[in-house]
């Protein structure tokens, strides 16, 4: 194909993603009591969040807005 860019390999793609995450995000790890993760995931689903991480982030952002 003329003008087509070379498609990155799976390893190149994964390396790019990891590099992007390192440069653009912080990692927060939390531990919760056994059995709570599933409860939290169900709560996130009921609220319409895409993921538990998205739900937790939205709750924290709401709290920050309340403070300001």
mmCIF file of the N, C-alpha and C atoms, coordinates in Angstrom:
data_MODEL
# 
_entry.id   MODEL 
# 
loop_
_atom_site.group_PDB 
_atom_site.id 
_atom_site.type_symbol 
_atom_site.label_atom_id 
_atom_site.label_alt_id 
_atom_site.label_comp_id 
_atom_site.label_asym_id 
_atom_site.label_entity_id 
_atom_site.label_seq_id 
_atom_site.pdbx_PDB_ins_code 
_atom_site.Cartn_x 
_atom_site.Cartn_y 
_atom_site.Cartn_z 
_atom_site.occupancy 
_atom_site.B_iso_or_equiv 
_atom_site.pdbx_formal_charge 
_atom_site.auth_seq_id 
_atom_site.auth_comp_id 
_atom_site.auth_asym_id 
_atom_site.auth_atom_id 
_atom_site.pdbx_PDB_model_num 
ATOM 1   N N  . UNK A 1 1  ? 0.831   -1.180 0.000  1.00 0.00 ? 1  UNK A N  1 
ATOM 2   C CA . UNK A 1 1  ? 0.000   0.000  0.000  1.00 0.00 ? 1  UNK A CA 1 
ATOM 3   C C  . UNK A 1 1  ? 0.874   1.241  0.000  1.00 0.00 ? 1  UNK A C  1 
ATOM 4   N N  . UNK A 1 2  ? 0.612   2.128  -0.883 1.00 0.00 ? 2  UNK A N  1 
ATOM 5   C CA . UNK A 1 2  ? 1.372   3.362  -0.940 1.00 0.00 ? 2  UNK A CA 1 
ATOM 6   C C  . UNK A 1 2  ? 0.926   4.306  0.174  1.00 0.00 ? 2  UNK A C  1 
ATOM 7   N N  . UNK A 1 3  ? 1.886   4.898  0.857  1.00 0.00 ? 3  UNK A N  1 
ATOM 8   C CA . UNK A 1 3  ? 1.577   5.885  1.881  1.00 0.00 ? 3  UNK A CA 1 
ATOM 9   C C  . UNK A 1 3  ? 1.096   5.308  3.204  1.00 0.00 ? 3  UNK A C  1 
ATOM 10  N N  . UNK A 1 4  ? 0.961   4.010  3.286  1.00 0.00 ? 4  UNK A N  1 
ATOM 11  C CA . UNK A 1 4  ? 0.492   3.413  4.537  1.00 0.00 ? 4  UNK A CA 1 
ATOM 12  C C  . UNK A 1 4  ? 1.633   3.388  5.544  1.00 0.00 ? 4  UNK A C  1 
ATOM 13  N N  . UNK A 1 5  ? 1.308   3.740  6.770  1.00 0.00 ? 5  UNK A N  1 
ATOM 14  C CA . UNK A 1 5  ? 2.325   3.697  7.821  1.00 0.00 ? 5  UNK A CA 1 
ATOM 15  C C  . UNK A 1 5  ? 2.524   2.261  8.267  1.00 0.00 ? 5  UNK A C  1 
ATOM 16  N N  . UNK A 1 6  ? 3.721   1.980  8.720  1.00 0.00 ? 6  UNK A N  1 
ATOM 17  C CA . UNK A 1 6  ? 4.020   0.654  9.252  1.00 0.00 ? 6  UNK A CA 1 
ATOM 18  C C  . UNK A 1 6  ? 3.232   0.455  10.537 1.00 0.00 ? 6  UNK A C  1 
ATOM 19  N N  . UNK A 1 7  ? 2.497   -0.620 10.620 1.00 0.00 ? 7  UNK A N  1 
ATOM 20  C CA . UNK A 1 7  ? 1.731   -0.919 11.828 1.00 0.00 ? 7  UNK A CA 1 
ATOM 21  C C  . UNK A 1 7  ? 2.699   -1.381 12.923 1.00 0.00 ? 7  UNK A C  1 
ATOM 22  N N  . UNK A 1 8  ? 2.549   -0.842 14.127 1.00 0.00 ? 8  UNK A N  1 
ATOM 23  C CA . UNK A 1 8  ? 3.451   -1.265 15.196 1.00 0.00 ? 8  UNK A CA 1 
ATOM 24  C C  . UNK A 1 8  ? 3.179   -2.713 15.602 1.00 0.00 ? 8  UNK A C  1 
ATOM 25  N N  . UNK A 1 9  ? 4.229   -3.369 16.048 1.00 0.00 ? 9  UNK A N  1 
ATOM 26  C CA . UNK A 1 9  ? 4.058   -4.733 16.546 1.00 0.00 ? 9  UNK A CA 1 
ATOM 27  C C  . UNK A 1 9  ? 3.351   -4.678 17.885 1.00 0.00 ? 9  UNK A C  1 
ATOM 28  N N  . UNK A 1 10 ? 2.907   -5.806 18.332 1.00 0.00 ? 10 UNK A N  1 
ATOM 29  C CA . UNK A 1 10 ? 2.226   -5.865 19.625 1.00 0.00 ? 10 UNK A CA 1 
ATOM 30  C C  . UNK A 1 10 ? 3.148   -5.360 20.735 1.00 0.00 ? 10 UNK A C  1 
ATOM 31  N N  . UNK A 1 11 ? 4.430   -5.736 20.680 1.00 0.00 ? 11 UNK A N  1 
ATOM 32  C CA . UNK A 1 11 ? 5.368   -5.285 21.702 1.00 0.00 ? 11 UNK A CA 1 
ATOM 33  C C  . UNK A 1 11 ? 5.552   -3.773 21.637 1.00 0.00 ? 11 UNK A C  1 
ATOM 34  N N  . UNK A 1 12 ? 5.679   -3.221 20.430 1.00 0.00 ? 12 UNK A N  1 
ATOM 35  C CA . UNK A 1 12 ? 5.826   -1.766 20.292 1.00 0.00 ? 12 UNK A CA 1 
ATOM 36  C C  . UNK A 1 12 ? 4.593   -1.055 20.839 1.00 0.00 ? 12 UNK A C  1 
ATOM 37  N N  . UNK A 1 13 ? 3.433   -1.582 20.558 1.00 0.00 ? 13 UNK A N  1 
ATOM 38  C CA . UNK A 1 13 ? 2.177   -0.995 21.040 1.00 0.00 ? 13 UNK A CA 1 
ATOM 39  C C  . UNK A 1 13 ? 2.116   -1.035 22.560 1.00 0.00 ? 13 UNK A C  1 
ATOM 40  N N  . UNK A 1 14 ? 2.434   -2.182 23.147 1.00 0.00 ? 14 UNK A N  1 
ATOM 41  C CA . UNK A 1 14 ? 2.423   -2.300 24.605 1.00 0.00 ? 14 UNK A CA 1 
ATOM 42  C C  . UNK A 1 14 ? 3.442   -1.374 25.250 1.00 0.00 ? 14 UNK A C  1 
ATOM 43  N N  . UNK A 1 15 ? 4.617   -1.264 24.643 1.00 0.00 ? 15 UNK A N  1 
ATOM 44  C CA . UNK A 1 15 ? 5.646   -0.354 25.157 1.00 0.00 ? 15 UNK A CA 1 
ATOM 45  C C  . UNK A 1 15 ? 5.150   1.090  25.129 1.00 0.00 ? 15 UNK A C  1 
ATOM 46  N N  . UNK A 1 16 ? 4.479   1.467  24.032 1.00 0.00 ? 16 UNK A N  1 
ATOM 47  C CA . UNK A 1 16 ? 3.942   2.828  23.921 1.00 0.00 ? 16 UNK A CA 1 
ATOM 48  C C  . UNK A 1 16 ? 2.894   3.078  25.005 1.00 0.00 ? 16 UNK A C  1 
ATOM 49  N N  . UNK A 1 17 ? 1.996   2.133  25.183 1.00 0.00 ? 17 UNK A N  1 
ATOM 50  C CA . UNK A 1 17 ? 0.935   2.280  26.194 1.00 0.00 ? 17 UNK A CA 1 
ATOM 51  C C  . UNK A 1 17 ? 1.539   2.418  27.582 1.00 0.00 ? 17 UNK A C  1 
ATOM 52  N N  . UNK A 1 18 ? 2.502   1.575  27.909 1.00 0.00 ? 18 UNK A N  1 
ATOM 53  C CA . UNK A 1 18 ? 3.139   1.647  29.226 1.00 0.00 ? 18 UNK A CA 1 
ATOM 54  C C  . UNK A 1 18 ? 3.865   2.971  29.413 1.00 0.00 ? 18 UNK A C  1 
ATOM 55  N N  . UNK A 1 19 ? 4.527   3.441  28.362 1.00 0.00 ? 19 UNK A N  1 
ATOM 56  C CA . UNK A 1 19 ? 5.217   4.721  28.431 1.00 0.00 ? 19 UNK A CA 1 
ATOM 57  C C  . UNK A 1 19 ? 4.220   5.860  28.649 1.00 0.00 ? 19 UNK A C  1 
ATOM 58  N N  . UNK A 1 20 ? 3.089   5.810  27.933 1.00 0.00 ? 20 UNK A N  1 
ATOM 59  C CA . UNK A 1 20 ? 2.062   6.842  28.085 1.00 0.00 ? 20 UNK A CA 1 
ATOM 60  C C  . UNK A 1 20 ? 1.523   6.846  29.516 1.00 0.00 ? 20 UNK A C  1 
ATOM 61  N N  . UNK A 1 21 ? 1.223   5.653  30.039 1.00 0.00 ? 21 UNK A N  1 
ATOM 62  C CA . UNK A 1 21 ? 0.704   5.564  31.408 1.00 0.00 ? 21 UNK A CA 1 
ATOM 63  C C  . UNK A 1 21 ? 1.699   6.136  32.408 1.00 0.00 ? 21 UNK A C  1 
ATOM 64  N N  . UNK A 1 22 ? 2.980   5.812  32.235 1.00 0.00 ? 22 UNK A N  1 
ATOM 65  C CA . UNK A 1 22 ? 4.012   6.297  33.142 1.00 0.00 ? 22 UNK A CA 1 
ATOM 66  C C  . UNK A 1 22 ? 4.108   7.820  33.119 1.00 0.00 ? 22 UNK A C  1 
ATOM 67  N N  . UNK A 1 23 ? 3.989   8.403  31.925 1.00 0.00 ? 23 UNK A N  1 
ATOM 68  C CA . UNK A 1 23 ? 4.119   9.852  31.767 1.00 0.00 ? 23 UNK A CA 1 
ATOM 69  C C  . UNK A 1 23 ? 2.861   10.632 32.148 1.00 0.00 ? 23 UNK A C  1 
ATOM 70  N N  . UNK A 1 24 ? 1.685   9.982  32.107 1.00 0.00 ? 24 UNK A N  1 
ATOM 71  C CA . UNK A 1 24 ? 0.429   10.711 32.233 1.00 0.00 ? 24 UNK A CA 1 
ATOM 72  C C  . UNK A 1 24 ? -0.471  10.304 33.394 1.00 0.00 ? 24 UNK A C  1 
ATOM 73  N N  . UNK A 1 25 ? -0.095  9.293  34.148 1.00 0.00 ? 25 UNK A N  1 
ATOM 74  C CA . UNK A 1 25 ? -0.958  8.848  35.236 1.00 0.00 ? 25 UNK A CA 1 
ATOM 75  C C  . UNK A 1 25 ? -0.139  8.506  36.481 1.00 0.00 ? 25 UNK A C  1 
ATOM 76  N N  . UNK A 1 26 ? -0.814  8.518  37.613 1.00 0.00 ? 26 UNK A N  1 
ATOM 77  C CA . UNK A 1 26 ? -0.247  8.020  38.864 1.00 0.00 ? 26 UNK A CA 1 
ATOM 78  C C  . UNK A 1 26 ? -0.989  6.734  39.222 1.00 0.00 ? 26 UNK A C  1 
ATOM 79  N N  . UNK A 1 27 ? -0.304  5.817  39.840 1.00 0.00 ? 27 UNK A N  1 
ATOM 80  C CA . UNK A 1 27 ? -0.904  4.557  40.240 1.00 0.00 ? 27 UNK A CA 1 
ATOM 81  C C  . UNK A 1 27 ? -1.191  4.603  41.738 1.00 0.00 ? 27 UNK A C  1 
ATOM 82  N N  . UNK A 1 28 ? -2.444  4.304  42.094 1.00 0.00 ? 28 UNK A N  1 
ATOM 83  C CA . UNK A 1 28 ? -2.840  4.227  43.498 1.00 0.00 ? 28 UNK A CA 1 
ATOM 84  C C  . UNK A 1 28 ? -3.354  2.808  43.726 1.00 0.00 ? 28 UNK A C  1 
ATOM 85  N N  . UNK A 1 29 ? -2.749  2.107  44.642 1.00 0.00 ? 29 UNK A N  1 
ATOM 86  C CA . UNK A 1 29 ? -3.188  0.751  44.960 1.00 0.00 ? 29 UNK A CA 1 
ATOM 87  C C  . UNK A 1 29 ? -3.785  0.755  46.352 1.00 0.00 ? 29 UNK A C  1 
ATOM 88  N N  . UNK A 1 30 ? -4.923  0.114  46.506 1.00 0.00 ? 30 UNK A N  1 
ATOM 89  C CA . UNK A 1 30 ? -5.541  0.020  47.824 1.00 0.00 ? 30 UNK A CA 1 
ATOM 90  C C  . UNK A 1 30 ? -5.898  -1.435 48.121 1.00 0.00 ? 30 UNK A C  1 
ATOM 91  N N  . UNK A 1 31 ? -5.926  -1.738 49.377 1.00 0.00 ? 31 UNK A N  1 
ATOM 92  C CA . UNK A 1 31 ? -6.361  -3.069 49.807 1.00 0.00 ? 31 UNK A CA 1 
ATOM 93  C C  . UNK A 1 31 ? -7.662  -2.903 50.577 1.00 0.00 ? 31 UNK A C  1 
ATOM 94  N N  . UNK A 1 32 ? -8.572  -3.827 50.343 1.00 0.00 ? 32 UNK A N  1 
ATOM 95  C CA . UNK A 1 32 ? -9.865  -3.800 51.016 1.00 0.00 ? 32 UNK A CA 1 
ATOM 96  C C  . UNK A 1 32 ? -10.114 -5.168 51.642 1.00 0.00 ? 32 UNK A C  1 
ATOM 97  N N  . UNK A 1 33 ? -10.985 -5.227 52.640 1.00 0.00 ? 33 UNK A N  1 
ATOM 98  C CA . UNK A 1 33 ? -11.276 -6.523 53.264 1.00 0.00 ? 33 UNK A CA 1 
ATOM 99  C C  . UNK A 1 33 ? -11.827 -7.518 52.233 1.00 0.00 ? 33 UNK A C  1 
ATOM 100 N N  . UNK A 1 34 ? -11.514 -8.801 52.437 1.00 0.00 ? 34 UNK A N  1 
ATOM 101 C CA . UNK A 1 34 ? -11.997 -9.860 51.552 1.00 0.00 ? 34 UNK A CA 1 
ATOM 102 C C  . UNK A 1 34 ? -13.510 -9.728 51.375 1.00 0.00 ? 34 UNK A C  1 
ATOM 103 N N  . UNK A 1 35 ? -13.956 -9.888 50.143 1.00 0.00 ? 35 UNK A N  1 
ATOM 104 C CA . UNK A 1 35 ? -15.377 -9.835 49.827 1.00 0.00 ? 35 UNK A CA 1 
ATOM 105 C C  . UNK A 1 35 ? -15.888 -8.446 49.483 1.00 0.00 ? 35 UNK A C  1 
ATOM 106 N N  . UNK A 1 36 ? -15.176 -7.418 49.884 1.00 0.00 ? 36 UNK A N  1 
ATOM 107 C CA . UNK A 1 36 ? -15.626 -6.050 49.630 1.00 0.00 ? 36 UNK A CA 1 
ATOM 108 C C  . UNK A 1 36 ? -15.440 -5.638 48.178 1.00 0.00 ? 36 UNK A C  1 
ATOM 109 N N  . UNK A 1 37 ? -14.416 -6.150 47.525 1.00 0.00 ? 37 UNK A N  1 
ATOM 110 C CA . UNK A 1 37 ? -14.155 -5.766 46.132 1.00 0.00 ? 37 UNK A CA 1 
ATOM 111 C C  . UNK A 1 37 ? -15.378 -6.063 45.272 1.00 0.00 ? 37 UNK A C  1 
ATOM 112 N N  . UNK A 1 38 ? -15.940 -7.235 45.423 1.00 0.00 ? 38 UNK A N  1 
ATOM 113 C CA . UNK A 1 38 ? -17.120 -7.601 44.636 1.00 0.00 ? 38 UNK A CA 1 
ATOM 114 C C  . UNK A 1 38 ? -18.291 -6.666 44.944 1.00 0.00 ? 38 UNK A C  1 
ATOM 115 N N  . UNK A 1 39 ? -18.499 -6.339 46.214 1.00 0.00 ? 39 UNK A N  1 
ATOM 116 C CA . UNK A 1 39 ? -19.559 -5.402 46.589 1.00 0.00 ? 39 UNK A CA 1 
ATOM 117 C C  . UNK A 1 39 ? -19.329 -4.043 45.936 1.00 0.00 ? 39 UNK A C  1 
ATOM 118 N N  . UNK A 1 40 ? -18.091 -3.571 45.973 1.00 0.00 ? 40 UNK A N  1 
ATOM 119 C CA . UNK A 1 40 ? -17.759 -2.278 45.394 1.00 0.00 ? 40 UNK A CA 1 
ATOM 120 C C  . UNK A 1 40 ? -17.971 -2.291 43.875 1.00 0.00 ? 40 UNK A C  1 
ATOM 121 N N  . UNK A 1 41 ? -17.605 -3.391 43.233 1.00 0.00 ? 41 UNK A N  1 
ATOM 122 C CA . UNK A 1 41 ? -17.796 -3.498 41.787 1.00 0.00 ? 41 UNK A CA 1 
ATOM 123 C C  . UNK A 1 41 ? -19.278 -3.451 41.429 1.00 0.00 ? 41 UNK A C  1 
ATOM 124 N N  . UNK A 1 42 ? -20.101 -4.129 42.216 1.00 0.00 ? 42 UNK A N  1 
ATOM 125 C CA . UNK A 1 42 ? -21.547 -4.110 41.962 1.00 0.00 ? 42 UNK A CA 1 
ATOM 126 C C  . UNK A 1 42 ? -22.106 -2.704 42.158 1.00 0.00 ? 42 UNK A C  1 
ATOM 127 N N  . UNK A 1 43 ? -21.628 -1.999 43.169 1.00 0.00 ? 43 UNK A N  1 
ATOM 128 C CA . UNK A 1 43 ? -22.046 -0.621 43.398 1.00 0.00 ? 43 UNK A CA 1 
ATOM 129 C C  . UNK A 1 43 ? -21.679 0.256  42.202 1.00 0.00 ? 43 UNK A C  1 
ATOM 130 N N  . UNK A 1 44 ? -20.479 0.073  41.694 1.00 0.00 ? 44 UNK A N  1 
ATOM 131 C CA . UNK A 1 44 ? -20.020 0.840  40.526 1.00 0.00 ? 44 UNK A CA 1 
ATOM 132 C C  . UNK A 1 44 ? -20.898 0.538  39.314 1.00 0.00 ? 44 UNK A C  1 
ATOM 133 N N  . UNK A 1 45 ? -21.236 -0.733 39.106 1.00 0.00 ? 45 UNK A N  1 
ATOM 134 C CA . UNK A 1 45 ? -22.091 -1.124 37.987 1.00 0.00 ? 45 UNK A CA 1 
ATOM 135 C C  . UNK A 1 45 ? -23.474 -0.487 38.117 1.00 0.00 ? 45 UNK A C  1 
ATOM 136 N N  . UNK A 1 46 ? -24.041 -0.530 39.322 1.00 0.00 ? 46 UNK A N  1 
ATOM 137 C CA . UNK A 1 46 ? -25.369 0.055  39.549 1.00 0.00 ? 46 UNK A CA 1 
ATOM 138 C C  . UNK A 1 46 ? -25.372 1.556  39.291 1.00 0.00 ? 46 UNK A C  1 
ATOM 139 N N  . UNK A 1 47 ? -24.246 2.200  39.533 1.00 0.00 ? 47 UNK A N  1 
ATOM 140 C CA . UNK A 1 47 ? -24.168 3.648  39.332 1.00 0.00 ? 47 UNK A CA 1 
ATOM 141 C C  . UNK A 1 47 ? -23.924 4.009  37.870 1.00 0.00 ? 47 UNK A C  1 
ATOM 142 N N  . UNK A 1 48 ? -23.655 2.998  37.036 1.00 0.00 ? 48 UNK A N  1 
ATOM 143 C CA . UNK A 1 48 ? -23.444 3.238  35.616 1.00 0.00 ? 48 UNK A CA 1 
ATOM 144 C C  . UNK A 1 48 ? -21.996 3.522  35.244 1.00 0.00 ? 48 UNK A C  1 
ATOM 145 N N  . UNK A 1 49 ? -21.085 3.364  36.178 1.00 0.00 ? 49 UNK A N  1 
ATOM 146 C CA . UNK A 1 49 ? -19.670 3.602  35.900 1.00 0.00 ? 49 UNK A CA 1 
ATOM 147 C C  . UNK A 1 49 ? -19.125 2.519  34.970 1.00 0.00 ? 49 UNK A C  1 
ATOM 148 N N  . UNK A 1 50 ? -18.136 2.882  34.174 1.00 0.00 ? 50 UNK A N  1 
ATOM 149 C CA . UNK A 1 50 ? -17.516 1.930  33.252 1.00 0.00 ? 50 UNK A CA 1 
ATOM 150 C C  . UNK A 1 50 ? -16.682 0.892  33.988 1.00 0.00 ? 50 UNK A C  1 
ATOM 151 N N  . UNK A 1 51 ? -16.148 1.282  35.152 1.00 0.00 ? 51 UNK A N  1 
ATOM 152 C CA . UNK A 1 51 ? -15.293 0.383  35.918 1.00 0.00 ? 51 UNK A CA 1 
ATOM 153 C C  . UNK A 1 51 ? -15.280 0.836  37.375 1.00 0.00 ? 51 UNK A C  1 
ATOM 154 N N  . UNK A 1 52 ? -14.724 0.004  38.225 1.00 0.00 ? 52 UNK A N  1 
ATOM 155 C CA . UNK A 1 52 ? -14.577 0.370  39.630 1.00 0.00 ? 52 UNK A CA 1 
ATOM 156 C C  . UNK A 1 52 ? -13.642 1.561  39.763 1.00 0.00 ? 52 UNK A C  1 
ATOM 157 N N  . UNK A 1 53 ? -12.576 1.574  38.984 1.00 0.00 ? 53 UNK A N  1 
ATOM 158 C CA . UNK A 1 53 ? -11.644 2.700  39.010 1.00 0.00 ? 53 UNK A CA 1 
ATOM 159 C C  . UNK A 1 53 ? -12.353 3.990  38.611 1.00 0.00 ? 53 UNK A C  1 
ATOM 160 N N  . UNK A 1 54 ? -13.156 3.938  37.555 1.00 0.00 ? 54 UNK A N  1 
ATOM 161 C CA . UNK A 1 54 ? -13.889 5.131  37.108 1.00 0.00 ? 54 UNK A CA 1 
ATOM 162 C C  . UNK A 1 54 ? -14.846 5.605  38.193 1.00 0.00 ? 54 UNK A C  1 
ATOM 163 N N  . UNK A 1 55 ? -15.498 4.664  38.878 1.00 0.00 ? 55 UNK A N  1 
ATOM 164 C CA . UNK A 1 55 ? -16.434 5.024  39.942 1.00 0.00 ? 55 UNK A CA 1 
ATOM 165 C C  . UNK A 1 55 ? -15.702 5.697  41.112 1.00 0.00 ? 55 UNK A C  1 
ATOM 166 N N  . UNK A 1 56 ? -14.620 5.092  41.556 1.00 0.00 ? 56 UNK A N  1 
ATOM 167 C CA . UNK A 1 56 ? -13.862 5.650  42.682 1.00 0.00 ? 56 UNK A CA 1 
ATOM 168 C C  . UNK A 1 56 ? -13.351 7.045  42.321 1.00 0.00 ? 56 UNK A C  1 
ATOM 169 N N  . UNK A 1 57 ? -12.824 7.193  41.119 1.00 0.00 ? 57 UNK A N  1 
ATOM 170 C CA . UNK A 1 57 ? -12.319 8.493  40.675 1.00 0.00 ? 57 UNK A CA 1 
ATOM 171 C C  . UNK A 1 57 ? -13.433 9.529  40.662 1.00 0.00 ? 57 UNK A C  1 
ATOM 172 N N  . UNK A 1 58 ? -14.621 9.158  40.173 1.00 0.00 ? 58 UNK A N  1 
ATOM 173 C CA . UNK A 1 58 ? -15.730 10.116 40.113 1.00 0.00 ? 58 UNK A CA 1 
ATOM 174 C C  . UNK A 1 58 ? -16.174 10.535 41.507 1.00 0.00 ? 58 UNK A C  1 
ATOM 175 N N  . UNK A 1 59 ? -16.191 9.601  42.448 1.00 0.00 ? 59 UNK A N  1 
ATOM 176 C CA . UNK A 1 59 ? -16.567 9.934  43.827 1.00 0.00 ? 59 UNK A CA 1 
ATOM 177 C C  . UNK A 1 59 ? -15.542 10.891 44.438 1.00 0.00 ? 59 UNK A C  1 
ATOM 178 N N  . UNK A 1 60 ? -14.268 10.632 44.221 1.00 0.00 ? 60 UNK A N  1 
ATOM 179 C CA . UNK A 1 60 ? -13.229 11.512 44.747 1.00 0.00 ? 60 UNK A CA 1 
ATOM 180 C C  . UNK A 1 60 ? -13.304 12.900 44.114 1.00 0.00 ? 60 UNK A C  1 
ATOM 181 N N  . UNK A 1 61 ? -13.564 12.965 42.816 1.00 0.00 ? 61 UNK A N  1 
ATOM 182 C CA . UNK A 1 61 ? -13.684 14.259 42.135 1.00 0.00 ? 61 UNK A CA 1 
ATOM 183 C C  . UNK A 1 61 ? -14.872 15.044 42.682 1.00 0.00 ? 61 UNK A C  1 
ATOM 184 N N  . UNK A 1 62 ? -15.995 14.368 42.955 1.00 0.00 ? 62 UNK A N  1 
ATOM 185 C CA . UNK A 1 62 ? -17.161 15.033 43.539 1.00 0.00 ? 62 UNK A CA 1 
ATOM 186 C C  . UNK A 1 62 ? -16.796 15.646 44.900 1.00 0.00 ? 62 UNK A C  1 
ATOM 187 N N  . UNK A 1 63 ? -16.089 14.884 45.711 1.00 0.00 ? 63 UNK A N  1 
ATOM 188 C CA . UNK A 1 63 ? -15.688 15.376 47.031 1.00 0.00 ? 63 UNK A CA 1 
ATOM 189 C C  . UNK A 1 63 ? -14.775 16.590 46.910 1.00 0.00 ? 63 UNK A C  1 
ATOM 190 N N  . UNK A 1 64 ? -13.869 16.567 45.952 1.00 0.00 ? 64 UNK A N  1 
ATOM 191 C CA . UNK A 1 64 ? -12.981 17.726 45.732 1.00 0.00 ? 64 UNK A CA 1 
ATOM 192 C C  . UNK A 1 64 ? -13.796 18.959 45.339 1.00 0.00 ? 64 UNK A C  1 
ATOM 193 N N  . UNK A 1 65 ? -14.785 18.790 44.471 1.00 0.00 ? 65 UNK A N  1 
ATOM 194 C CA . UNK A 1 65 ? -15.631 19.906 44.051 1.00 0.00 ? 65 UNK A CA 1 
ATOM 195 C C  . UNK A 1 65 ? -16.398 20.493 45.241 1.00 0.00 ? 65 UNK A C  1 
ATOM 196 N N  . UNK A 1 66 ? -16.861 19.616 46.140 1.00 0.00 ? 66 UNK A N  1 
ATOM 197 C CA . UNK A 1 66 ? -17.595 20.073 47.319 1.00 0.00 ? 66 UNK A CA 1 
ATOM 198 C C  . UNK A 1 66 ? -16.716 20.942 48.210 1.00 0.00 ? 66 UNK A C  1 
ATOM 199 N N  . UNK A 1 67 ? -15.443 20.651 48.260 1.00 0.00 ? 67 UNK A N  1 
ATOM 200 C CA . UNK A 1 67 ? -14.514 21.418 49.091 1.00 0.00 ? 67 UNK A CA 1 
ATOM 201 C C  . UNK A 1 67 ? -14.195 22.781 48.520 1.00 0.00 ? 67 UNK A C  1 
ATOM 202 N N  . UNK A 1 68 ? -14.325 22.944 47.238 1.00 0.00 ? 68 UNK A N  1 
ATOM 203 C CA . UNK A 1 68 ? -13.949 24.224 46.610 1.00 0.00 ? 68 UNK A CA 1 
ATOM 204 C C  . UNK A 1 68 ? -15.124 25.077 46.317 1.00 0.00 ? 68 UNK A C  1 
# 
